[in-house]
Amino acid sequence: MAQLPQEKLEALEKHFVSLELSMAENPEPEIYIKLAKEYSDLQPIIESIRQYQLVISGIEDAKEMRDGDDKEMAEMASAELEELEEKKIHLVDEIRLLLLPKDAADDKSVIVELRAGTGGDEAALFAGDLFRMYQRYAELRKWKLAIMETNEGDMGGYKEIIVSITGVGAYARLKFESGVHRVQRVPDTESSGRIHTSAATVAVLPDVEDVDVQIRRGFAH
């Protein structure tokens, strides 16, 4: 697993602290608004960086306990170490995502379209699994999910389902889900125990705001 750019993370933390200090000095309203916007934009990645630092510290402590003479403590430390390593992987992925250049649509809510691909009834079941995964993720992030349109599969799941997910940063976190998703497993629809490959497509679109459009009459040539 590639290392995170530590110098960049440290620079971001220092800048975040400097923003806090600048805001505490009660600057002019226009300057304060600018500082507060930058502070708000940085807050998610700073929170992830600090969680990552705590996990790294916990891993070091757990390794010392694991290598100690107390067998009971060593067993507990080994179990904790495994859990911390999983958290580390998750946080590294999250920080890398947050370090990517910001898209103008990143803060927008999204429309997510899931469609069963090859695999028949099993593909529809897989699309249903994907929907429940996104539904659970939305719940964890306290986003609002609303089903807009569904076409259910004959044996469960969905041939097609379209949902809206409302929440700040939804597009930034979900935009890379777009594409074809595949799964290999023994489906509930298979009686002989054979492994099937099924696919479902996911499209993630930023939810655009209503705009007033003025159509001017063209000039005759």
LINNOR-V583587 format. One record per backbone hydrogen bond with DSSP energy under -1.0 kcal/mol. CO is the residue of the C=O (numbers start at 1). NH is the residue of the N-H. If there is no record, write none. Layout:
BEGIN
CO_NH, CO_NH
END
This chain:
BEGIN
4_6, 5_9, 6_10, 7_11, 8_12, 9_13, 10_14, 11_15, 12_16, 13_17, 14_18, 15_19, 16_20, 17_21, 18_22, 19_23, 20_24, 23_26, 28_32, 29_33, 30_34, 31_35, 32_36, 33_37, 34_38, 35_39, 36_40, 37_41, 38_42, 39_43, 42_46, 43_47, 44_48, 45_49, 46_50, 47_51, 48_52, 49_53, 50_54, 51_55, 52_56, 53_57, 54_58, 55_59, 56_60, 57_61, 58_62, 59_63, 60_64, 61_65, 62_66, 63_67, 65_68, 70_74, 71_75, 72_76, 73_77, 74_78, 75_79, 76_80, 77_81, 78_82, 79_83, 80_84, 81_85, 82_86, 83_87, 84_88, 85_89, 86_90, 87_91, 88_92, 89_93, 90_94, 91_95, 92_96, 93_97, 94_98, 95_99, 103_106, 105_108, 106_172, 108_171, 109_207, 110_165, 111_205, 112_163, 113_203, 114_161, 115_201, 118_199, 119_122, 120_124, 121_125, 122_126, 123_127, 124_128, 124_158, 125_129, 126_130, 127_131, 128_132, 129_133, 130_134, 131_135, 132_136, 133_137, 134_138, 135_139, 136_140, 137_141, 138_143, 139_142, 144_166, 146_164, 149_162, 151_159, 151_160, 157_153, 159_116, 160_151, 161_114, 162_148, 162_149, 163_112, 164_146, 165_110, 166_144, 167_170, 169_173, 170_174, 171_175, 174_177, 175_178, 179_202, 181_200, 183_198, 185_196, 187_190, 196_185, 198_183, 199_117, 200_181, 201_115, 202_179, 203_113, 205_111
END
